[in-house]
Each structure stands twice: as C-alpha cells, then as structure tokens.
Amino acid sequence: MTIDQAKQAVRDMVWRRLLNAGVVPPDVHGTIPIFDGANVSHGRTVSTRADIGRPRRTNQ
C-alpha cells in the first residue's frame, strides 16, 4: 500500500464513522461539512499549518 492509498483509507474510515454516528448528512462525503466548533477547528488547523517547517524549541 502506498502512502496515498493509506491516507485515502484513513479518510474513508473517518467518513464511515461520521456517517454511522449520524453527525453528518450522507450527501456531504468528500466535502468539509459545517459543524459545531468549526471555527475553533479552523483556528487550530491554521495554527498547526503555521508551525509546519518551523524549528522546534528544545530545552537545553
């Protein structure tokens, strides 16, 4: 399995769990649905992306 196939498998698993839990409507598969806490999630994603590539601080 390639890395791309592994990523897709995880995406598919997450969508199945969301659908089975009834937290997303069935017609939103493959999209980014609106949900309670979306703004908080967006903020975390943005701050995570901003950290990518920055050197980590170490306690020395």
C-alpha positions as CSV (number, residue, x, y, z in Angstrom):
1,M,0.0,0.0,0.0
2,T,1.4,3.4,-1.0
3,I,1.2,6.4,1.3
4,D,-1.5,7.9,-0.8
5,Q,-3.6,4.7,-0.6
6,A,-3.1,4.7,3.2
7,K,-4.2,8.3,3.5
8,Q,-7.3,7.6,1.4
9,A,-8.1,4.5,3.6
10,V,-8.0,6.8,6.7
11,R,-10.2,9.4,5.0
12,D,-12.7,6.7,4.1
13,M,-12.7,5.3,7.6
14,V,-13.3,8.7,9.1
15,W,-16.2,9.4,6.7
16,R,-17.8,6.0,7.6
17,R,-17.5,6.8,11.3
18,L,-19.0,10.2,10.8
19,L,-21.9,8.8,8.8
20,N,-22.5,5.9,11.2
21,A,-22.6,8.3,14.1
22,G,-25.1,10.4,12.3
23,V,-23.2,13.6,12.7
24,V,-23.0,14.4,9.0
25,P,-25.7,14.1,6.3
26,P,-25.0,11.3,3.7
27,D,-24.6,13.8,0.8
28,V,-21.5,15.6,2.2
29,H,-19.0,12.8,1.7
30,G,-15.7,14.2,0.4
31,T,-16.5,17.8,1.5
32,I,-15.8,19.8,4.6
33,P,-19.2,20.0,6.4
34,I,-20.2,22.8,8.7
35,F,-20.4,21.6,12.3
36,D,-20.5,22.9,15.8
37,G,-17.0,24.0,16.7
38,A,-15.9,24.5,13.0
39,N,-14.4,27.9,13.8
40,V,-12.3,26.5,16.6
41,S,-11.2,23.6,14.4
42,H,-10.3,26.1,11.6
43,G,-8.2,28.1,14.0
44,R,-6.3,25.0,15.2
45,T,-5.7,23.9,11.6
46,V,-4.4,27.3,10.7
47,S,-2.1,27.5,13.7
48,T,-0.8,24.0,13.0
49,R,0.0,24.8,9.4
50,A,1.8,27.9,10.5
51,D,4.0,25.7,12.7
52,I,5.0,23.4,9.9
53,G,8.6,23.8,8.9
54,R,9.5,25.9,11.9
55,P,12.3,24.6,14.1
56,R,11.1,23.2,17.4
57,R,12.3,24.7,20.6
58,T,14.2,22.4,22.8
59,N,15.1,22.9,26.4
60,Q,18.8,23.0,26.6
